[in-house]
Amino acid sequence: MIAGARLLFIVLVVLTIVYACLSLYSRSVRKGKLEERWAQEGMPGDRETFVREGLEEYDGSIRRKLILGVYIIPLTLIAVLIYVTNFM
């Protein structure tokens, strides 16, 4: 039981680091695309305002929520593996 709790703790720490890195990377890619779009299309107004509004839309997007799969998929696979190993 203690070994399982220790494994779960280590897995959660690693997954949190992966989630943070993936989230920051995805946000920076989106920001770069917004800045590039603003420059190419020659949009009127302030670039920072355009980028900020675009990132606010990104925060509510499904892509941002899909990154939570970093937690769901590995933990589900570990639970299935433990179940199959112990009860089948």
Protein Blocks (a to p, Z undefined) as FASTA:
>chain_A
ZZmmmmmmmmmmmmmmmmmmmmmmmmmmmmmmmmmmmmmnopgcjfklmmmmmmmmmmmp
mklmmmmmmmmmmmmmmmmmmmmmmmZZ
